[in-house]
Amino acid sequence: MKSWRKAVVGAQATVGEAIAAIERGSMQVAMVLDASGRLVGIVTDGDIRRGLLRGIQLTGLAVDVMNRSAVSAPATLSREERLHLMRQRSIKQLPLLDADGQLIGVETFDELIQAPQYPNPVLIMAGGLGERLGALTRERPKPMLNVGGRPLLETIIRNVVQQGFRNIFISVNYRAEMIVDHFGDGAALNAKIEYLREEERLGTAGALGLLPQSTGLPTIVTNGDILTTINYGGLLDFHNGTSAEATMAVREHKVHVPYGVVTANDGYLQAIREKPTESWYVSAGIYVVGPTVTEHVERGVRIDMPTVLERIVANKGRVAIYPIREYWLDIGRMEDFEQAHAEFHEVFP
């Protein structure tokens, strides 16, 4: 965030002082606070111009020209929620308040849409057969199936790069050259792509053992058959804020039972729940793994991610859980593939 404190004035500030604050802060806005640091309004250049047209002098009070109904938000709002709110309300500045209503920051739209750059590697698992999709994957790997006019894997890479991750590894096995020929070194997508070649299929975690020497940074791992708008930076920040060796992204999965569910004890009725909806968290196929996790993965040995995570827990390590509520679709069945086609252009403009 820019130096928003330079753009702050008190409730007794003049219009001239508000103009000076707008110029100092370089945010095109000044925040008017009361004596307790609570936001009472904002002043833009347009507010001042309209005030001057009404006859208010530069020595007049800024509160007489300010917008008392300015949009603000709790500082706890996520980046995506802030961005959505600013787009929805067509605003370029968003004051951020703590639980007591005190101003603790100002988000600007221009800064918000500029994704930070992360040095962390991203590993995309793209070596599977995709047998459940039948004839569709007979001649091409599942991540190379076209969804929305381009390969599924290309959408994943574009999304990762757009969010500031450019150091990408792709594990390949089945029809590997089709993937390598399409993406090359990744320069066309503003990425640096390296390929981990699985001589034999190594499961959903075996490619971790093929990564080059650890950089000491956590690695984001994702299956190559997932369409999602997850915030990878937010996931990484969450992981870094824990003491966990790994973090698993999970998705809530609900099942509606269309019958009355009976609970009995010793042959006698206890309760009837009429058409309940059961809910569980399921693995979303996206993870963050710390540098020590590769100790649980032998090079060239097949292993799946659940086994790796269970080994961490068995060794008294921690695996954090990160619920995602963004769009997510695992393309494992034909109905998933059809759903991806139907929804793609609404989710990925």
Summary of the structure (lengths in Angstrom):
residues: 349
radius of gyration: 26.0
end to end distance: 27.4
largest distance: 85.2
contacts: 1091
relative contact order: 0.11
helix: 34%
strand: 31%
